[in-house]
Amino acid sequence: MKIRELIEILDEAIASLKVAIVANQQRSLETPYTSFEFTQRAMELQEDLEDLVKAREHLISLDPESDAEEHFSQEELERFLRLLELLKNVESHLY
């Protein structure tokens, strides 16, 4: 897998998290009974987003046409891709 492809997957996960953050922030205003839970979830997602942005900054510093396997072990890459897939498919904005 090329670094460029990894950045594209990462960008999708970042976009999904941004949508989830906004949705949770808006839901926190709906009712005082659930506002704490939605606010807390938005803050947790914001922390995840900050971590992904840092990872993106690191990936951008690498040659986009180089293989990701040159920079990361196979296990690291597989775990990172699984994490990105989970974050990309996060549906916390639906709750």
N, CA, C and O of each residue as an XYZ file, in Angstrom:
380
protein
N       0.842     -1.168      0.000
C       0.000      0.000      0.000
C       0.893      1.240      0.000
O       1.882      1.313      0.730
N       0.534      2.178     -0.807
C       1.280      3.429     -0.893
C       0.860      4.378      0.233
O      -0.261      4.307      0.737
N       1.763      5.248      0.608
C       1.489      6.245      1.638
C       0.306      7.114      1.210
O      -0.530      7.477      2.036
N       0.237      7.443     -0.066
C      -0.855      8.257     -0.602
C      -2.211      7.593     -0.320
O      -3.160      8.267      0.079
N      -2.300      6.283     -0.527
C      -3.540      5.551     -0.282
C      -3.885      5.556      1.207
O      -5.050      5.684      1.585
N      -2.867      5.416      2.036
C      -3.072      5.431      3.478
C      -3.599      6.794      3.936
O      -4.458      6.870      4.814
N      -3.084      7.856      3.341
C      -3.559      9.208      3.665
C      -5.019      9.372      3.242
O      -5.799     10.009      3.950
N      -5.391      8.809      2.107
C      -6.785      8.900      1.649
C      -7.729      8.204      2.622
O      -8.795      8.732      2.939
N      -7.343      7.025      3.096
C      -8.155      6.298      4.074
C      -8.237      7.095      5.369
O      -9.297      7.184      5.989
N      -7.117      7.669      5.769
C      -7.062      8.485      6.975
C      -7.964      9.710      6.836
O      -8.656     10.078      7.786
N      -7.964     10.337      5.673
C      -8.828     11.502      5.442
C     -10.311     11.142      5.567
O     -11.101     11.938      6.076
N     -10.691      9.947      5.106
C     -12.076      9.504      5.235
C     -12.455      9.334      6.708
O     -13.550      9.711      7.125
N     -11.542      8.767      7.481
C     -11.798      8.586      8.907
C     -11.909      9.939      9.609
O     -12.764     10.122     10.475
N     -11.054     10.879      9.239
C     -11.093     12.221      9.823
C     -12.425     12.896      9.501
O     -13.036     13.513     10.373
N     -12.869     12.783      8.268
C     -14.150     13.394      7.877
C     -15.309     12.786      8.652
O     -16.211     13.500      9.089
N     -15.287     11.475      8.823
C     -16.343     10.802      9.570
C     -16.368     11.258     11.021
O     -17.438     11.477     11.589
N     -15.197     11.399     11.618
C     -15.126     11.858     13.005
C     -15.627     13.289     13.146
O     -16.292     13.621     14.128
N     -15.317     14.128     12.181
C     -15.785     15.516     12.244
C     -17.306     15.574     12.224
O     -17.907     16.355     12.962
N     -17.930     14.757     11.389
C     -19.387     14.706     11.333
C     -19.945     14.231     12.670
O     -20.914     14.792     13.181
N     -19.333     13.205     13.225
C     -19.790     12.665     14.506
C     -19.631     13.684     15.635
O     -20.487     13.770     16.516
N     -18.561     14.443     15.613
C     -18.334     15.466     16.646
C     -19.423     16.530     16.584
O     -20.015     16.881     17.605
N     -19.681     17.037     15.394
C     -20.705     18.073     15.229
C     -22.072     17.537     15.645
O     -22.828     18.229     16.326
N     -22.388     16.324     15.244
C     -23.681     15.745     15.596
C     -23.824     15.597     17.109
O     -24.883     15.889     17.666
N     -22.769     15.146     17.769
C     -22.832     15.004     19.223
C     -22.920     16.349     19.919
O     -23.604     16.477     20.935
N     -22.241     17.347     19.392
C     -22.329     18.686     19.979
C     -23.745     19.232     19.850
O     -24.257     19.854     20.780
N     -24.368     19.009     18.726
C     -25.734     19.476     18.536
C     -26.714     18.712     19.415
O     -27.648     19.293     19.969
N     -26.497     17.406     19.538
C     -27.371     16.593     20.373
C     -27.263     16.980     21.842
O     -28.214     16.802     22.603
N     -26.113     17.506     22.242
C     -25.949     17.900     23.640
C     -26.850     19.076     24.005
O     -27.099     19.324     25.185
N     -27.337     19.795     23.008
C     -28.213     20.939     23.251
C     -29.695     20.560     23.278
O     -30.538     21.389     23.620
N     -30.015     19.320     22.922
C     -31.407     18.909     22.805
C     -32.129     18.830     24.143
O     -33.242     19.334     24.289
N     -31.492     18.199     25.107
C     -32.156     17.997     26.393
C     -31.122     17.979     27.513
O     -30.019     17.465     27.328
N     -31.459     18.518     28.635
C     -30.491     18.528     29.746
C     -30.223     17.133     30.304
O     -29.219     16.921     30.984
N     -31.102     16.190     30.026
C     -30.953     14.843     30.570
C     -29.835     14.060     29.896
O     -29.226     13.188     30.516
N     -29.565     14.360     28.652
C     -28.532     13.613     27.926
C     -27.370     14.486     27.487
O     -26.454     14.008     26.818
N     -27.395     15.743     27.850
C     -26.358     16.648     27.350
C     -24.956     16.237     27.795
O     -24.003     16.369     27.027
N     -24.821     15.742     29.018
C     -23.502     15.349     29.507
C     -22.918     14.219     28.670
O     -21.742     14.258     28.308
N     -23.734     13.209     28.361
C     -23.254     12.069     27.584
C     -22.800     12.483     26.186
O     -21.757     12.043     25.702
N     -23.597     13.335     25.550
C     -23.232     13.773     24.199
C     -22.009     14.691     24.219
O     -21.163     14.624     23.327
N     -21.920     15.533     25.222
C     -20.757     16.409     25.349
C     -19.503     15.579     25.607
O     -18.451     15.833     25.019
N     -19.618     14.601     26.474
C     -18.482     13.738     26.774
C     -18.057     12.965     25.527
O     -16.863     12.848     25.249
N     -19.005     12.447     24.789
C     -18.687     11.694     23.566
C     -18.023     12.610     22.542
O     -17.077     12.192     21.874
N     -18.485     13.823     22.404
C     -17.876     14.774     21.472
C     -16.426     15.063     21.864
O     -15.557     15.194     21.003
N     -16.178     15.158     23.162
C     -14.818     15.416     23.622
C     -13.910     14.212     23.347
O     -12.754     14.385     22.962
N     -14.422     13.012     23.539
C     -13.642     11.811     23.249
C     -13.321     11.720     21.760
O     -12.202     11.381     21.375
N     -14.303     12.022     20.938
C     -14.083     12.005     19.494
C     -13.085     13.082     19.077
O     -12.295     12.874     18.157
N     -13.118     14.221     19.745
C     -12.173     15.297     19.447
C     -10.737     14.845     19.742
O      -9.817     15.159     18.987
N     -10.556     14.116     20.828
C      -9.229     13.588     21.151
C      -8.758     12.605     20.080
O      -7.596     12.626     19.673
N      -9.675     11.742     19.629
C      -9.340     10.805     18.554
C      -8.981     11.563     17.279
O      -8.044     11.196     16.570
N      -9.728     12.612     16.999
C      -9.467     13.418     15.810
C      -8.080     14.056     15.876
O      -7.348     14.053     14.887
N      -7.722     14.596     17.023
C      -6.404     15.207     17.181
C      -5.289     14.188     16.942
O      -4.269     14.510     16.333
N      -5.489     12.957     17.423
C      -4.501     11.902     17.186
C      -4.382     11.579     15.703
O      -3.281     11.374     15.193
N      -5.512     11.534     15.017
C      -5.484     11.243     13.580
C      -4.827     12.362     12.792
O      -4.120     12.105     11.817
N      -5.053     13.593     13.203
C      -4.422     14.730     12.527
C      -2.897     14.660     12.697
O      -2.151     14.957     11.764
N      -2.452     14.273     13.872
C      -1.006     14.106     14.099
C      -0.452     12.998     13.212
O       0.622     13.141     12.628
N      -1.184     11.900     13.114
C      -0.752     10.797     12.252
C      -0.703     11.247     10.798
O       0.198     10.866     10.052
N      -1.679     12.060     10.400
C      -1.704     12.566      9.022
C      -0.503     13.466      8.747
O       0.111     13.387      7.683
N      -0.175     14.317      9.711
C       0.986     15.191      9.548
C       2.255     14.369      9.357
O       3.115     14.715      8.546
N       2.363     13.280     10.110
C       3.533     12.411      9.956
C       3.552     11.762      8.577
O       4.595     11.710      7.925
N       2.402     11.270      8.136
C       2.338     10.608      6.832
C       2.628     11.568      5.691
O       3.246     11.188      4.697
N       2.186     12.799      5.828
C       2.433     13.793      4.778
C       3.923     14.078      4.636
O       4.394     14.432      3.555
N       4.659     13.924      5.731
C       6.096     14.186      5.676
C       6.840     13.093      4.907
O       8.004     13.270      4.548
N       6.175     11.967      4.655
C       6.790     10.863      3.924
C       6.511     11.000      2.433
O       5.612     11.734      2.024
N       7.280     10.296      1.638
C       7.073     10.290      0.190
C       5.748      9.598     -0.117
O       5.573      8.435      0.246
N       4.809     10.281     -0.777
C       3.486      9.698     -1.019
C       3.511      8.456     -1.918
O       2.582      7.650     -1.880
N       4.544      8.299     -2.707
C       4.622      7.152     -3.608
C       5.410      5.988     -3.024
O       5.547      4.946     -3.665
N       5.930      6.158     -1.810
C       6.655      5.053     -1.183
C       5.663      4.072     -0.575
O       4.519      4.418     -0.281
N       6.122      2.857     -0.396
C       5.274      1.835      0.213
C       5.218      2.047      1.718
O       6.227      2.344      2.358
N       4.027      1.889      2.266
C       3.851      2.054      3.712
C       4.654      1.002      4.477
O       5.084      1.241      5.606
N       4.853     -0.158      3.859
C       5.601     -1.229      4.503
C       7.071     -0.854      4.728
O       7.743     -1.457      5.565
N       7.563      0.128      3.990
C       8.934      0.604      4.183
C       9.073      1.374      5.495
O      10.164      1.444      6.062
N       7.988      1.941      5.969
C       8.018      2.811      7.141
C       7.404      2.173      8.386
O       7.711      2.574      9.508
N       6.546      1.189      8.188
C       5.837      0.564      9.294
C       5.901     -0.944      9.148
O       5.972     -1.469      8.037
N       5.874     -1.636     10.279
C       5.829     -3.102     10.221
C       4.450     -3.530      9.725
O       3.493     -2.755      9.765
N       4.365     -4.763      9.261
C       3.096     -5.273      8.758
C       2.035     -5.260      9.855
O       0.876     -4.934      9.603
N       2.433     -5.611     11.055
C       1.491     -5.625     12.180
C       0.995     -4.223     12.502
O      -0.199     -4.024     12.726
N       1.906     -3.246     12.529
C       1.500     -1.861     12.796
C       0.525     -1.370     11.739
O      -0.480     -0.730     12.048
N       0.835     -1.675     10.505
C      -0.005     -1.225      9.404
C      -1.395     -1.862      9.478
O      -2.399     -1.179      9.275
N      -1.457     -3.153      9.764
C      -2.742     -3.832      9.867
C      -3.574     -3.273     11.018
O      -4.776     -3.058     10.868
N      -2.940     -3.039     12.163
C      -3.658     -2.485     13.310
C      -4.153     -1.073     13.020
O      -5.272     -0.717     13.389
N      -3.319     -0.265     12.357
C      -3.708      1.102     12.008
C      -4.873      1.095     11.026
O      -5.806      1.886     11.164
N      -4.825      0.214     10.044
C      -5.910      0.132      9.067
C      -7.213     -0.340      9.710
O      -8.287      0.147      9.354
N      -7.132     -1.283     10.656
C      -8.328     -1.720     11.374
C      -8.921     -0.571     12.170
O     -10.135     -0.369     12.180
N      -8.054      0.181     12.838
C      -8.516      1.337     13.611
C      -9.176      2.365     12.707
O     -10.241      2.889     13.034
N      -8.556      2.654     11.577
C      -9.131      3.626     10.641
C     -10.481      3.149     10.118
O     -11.409      3.944      9.971
N     -10.590      1.875      9.843
C     -11.846      1.331      9.350
C     -12.948      1.495     10.401
O     -14.076      1.866     10.075
N     -12.613      1.217     11.651
C     -13.592      1.397     12.728
C     -13.997      2.859     12.869
O     -15.181      3.169     13.000
N     -13.026      3.745     12.842
C     -13.326      5.167     12.996
C     -14.073      5.721     11.791
O     -14.935      6.589     11.924
N     -13.732      5.213     10.621
C     -14.399      5.679      9.407
C     -15.874      5.291      9.422
O     -16.724      6.014      8.903
N     -16.160      4.151     10.018
C     -17.533      3.652     10.042
C     -18.272      4.013     11.321
O     -19.354      3.488     11.583
N     -17.693      4.907     12.118
C     -18.338      5.303     13.363
C     -19.685      5.943     13.036
O     -19.795      6.786     12.146
N     -20.680      5.528     13.763
C     -22.026      6.044     13.505
C     -22.581      6.721     14.754
O     -23.788      6.704     14.999
N     -21.693      7.311     15.533
C     -22.165      7.959     16.760
C     -23.041      9.159     16.452
O     -23.744      9.644     17.337
N     -23.017      9.648     15.224
C     -23.886     10.769     14.872
C     -25.338     10.303     14.683
O     -26.239     11.133     14.562
N     -25.567      8.997     14.657
C     -26.921      8.484     14.478
C     -27.658      8.299     15.790
O     -28.878      8.136     15.798
N     -26.934      8.322     16.898
C     -27.549      8.033     18.198
C     -28.099      9.262     18.861
O     -28.646      9.179     19.961
